[in-house]
Structure formats: structure tokens, C-alpha cells
């Protein structure tokens, strides 16, 4: 956790930077996480997903985010239907969550 605190502070500045594209923001944050000792691809995704949820208007993960095979069963349960395209299923779920009033 102590190693990721400086990353979080820098990531916040990146998220708020209006001159960067969502793709650039995503990759810059992911690279910072991956360059942190003991962190890799999984940590990068674990930290960029909550940012995307907190700031949906940025469409951070829309630009370039793989949805792993392990996500298929939970997505299918949450959406209540078969999902041929995991990435589109995740977008559909995100839209559903962001439109929720509860």
C-alpha cells in the first residue's frame, strides 16, 4: 500500500488532465502501477477499474481494456444473458450501473 500511495497522487493529476486522451491516461496510469515494485498487469487493472467507475464520463476503459475470460461467468450472471462479446458486455453492465438510481 505504501508503494502505491505516490502512484495514486500522480494518477489523480493524470485523471484531471484535460489535455490527455482517455487512452493516454489509461496507459500512463497503468505504466506507473506496473513500474511499482511488486505490481503488474493485474494491479494496474485493479486500480484503473475503480477510477473508471468513479469518473465514467472519462470513458477511461472504453479506449483500451481487455476483458479476461474469467470475467465471462460473472458478467453473464450480472447481465442475465449469454455474452458473445465480453468487452461489450462490460460496457452494457457499466451503463446499467451508471443509470441506476439506487
GUVO-492727 format. One record per residue (C-alpha): residue in three letters; x, y, z. Coordinates in steps of 0.05 Angstrom, whole numbers. Example, Ala and Ser with C-alpha at 12.3 -4.5 7.8 and 13.67 -1.06 7.14 Angstrom:
<nodes>
   code       xx       yy       zz
    ALA      246      -90      156
    SER      273      -21      143
</nodes>
This chain:
<nodes>
   code       xx       yy       zz
    UNK        0        0        0
    UNK       56       48       18
    UNK       87       39      -51
    UNK       21       55      -86
    UNK        6      120      -48
    UNK       53      162      -92
    UNK       24      128     -153
    UNK      -46      148     -131
    UNK      -26      220     -122
    UNK        4      223     -192
    UNK      -54      184     -222
    UNK     -104      235     -195
    UNK      -67      291     -232
    UNK      -68      249     -296
    UNK     -143      235     -289
    UNK     -156      310     -282
    UNK     -111      330     -341
    UNK     -159      354     -395
    UNK     -103      354     -448
    UNK      -94      278     -447
    UNK     -138      228     -483
    UNK     -171      171     -444
    UNK     -123      123     -479
    UNK      -62      163     -457
    UNK      -89      169     -386
    UNK     -103       95     -380
    UNK      -34       75     -406
    UNK        4      126     -365
    UNK      -30      104     -301
    UNK      -22       30     -318
    UNK       51       41     -332
    UNK       62       76     -266
    UNK       29       18     -229
    UNK       68      -34     -267
    UNK      133        2     -252
    UNK      118       -2     -178
    UNK      155      -58     -143
    UNK      110     -119     -133
    UNK       56      -94     -180
    UNK       40     -117     -251
    UNK      -16     -121     -302
    UNK      -68     -146     -252
    UNK      -54      -90     -203
    UNK      -58      -39     -260
    UNK     -127      -64     -279
    UNK     -149      -68     -206
    UNK     -132        5     -197
    UNK     -157       32     -264
    UNK     -225       -1     -260
    UNK     -246       38     -197
    UNK     -222      102     -229
    UNK     -266       87     -289
    UNK     -325       74     -243
    UNK     -313      138     -204
    UNK     -306      181     -267
    UNK     -350      147     -320
    UNK     -352      210     -362
    UNK     -278      200     -378
    UNK     -291      133     -412
    UNK     -222      112     -389
    UNK     -231       38     -402
    UNK     -270       47     -466
    UNK     -206       65     -502
    UNK     -167        1     -490
    UNK     -184      -51     -438
    UNK     -183     -126     -447
    UNK     -237     -165     -411
    UNK     -208     -232     -390
    UNK     -242     -299     -398
    UNK     -251     -303     -323
    UNK     -299     -244     -326
    UNK     -348     -280     -372
    UNK     -387     -321     -320
    UNK     -397     -262     -272
    UNK     -417     -216     -330
    UNK     -467     -268     -354
    UNK     -498     -273     -285
    UNK     -500     -198     -274
    UNK     -530     -184     -343
    UNK     -575     -245     -343
    UNK     -558     -265     -414
    UNK     -505     -301     -455
    UNK     -448     -255     -476
    UNK     -413     -265     -542
    UNK     -371     -202     -534
    UNK     -341     -193     -463
    UNK     -319     -122     -476
    UNK     -389     -101     -500
    UNK     -420     -138     -441
    UNK     -376      -98     -393
    UNK     -398      -33     -427
    UNK     -471      -55     -421
    UNK     -462      -70     -348
    UNK     -427       -5     -335
    UNK     -483       33     -369
    UNK     -534       -4     -328
    UNK     -498       11     -263
    UNK     -487       85     -280
    UNK     -562       93     -297
    UNK     -584       61     -232
    UNK     -619      107     -182
    UNK     -608       61     -122
</nodes>
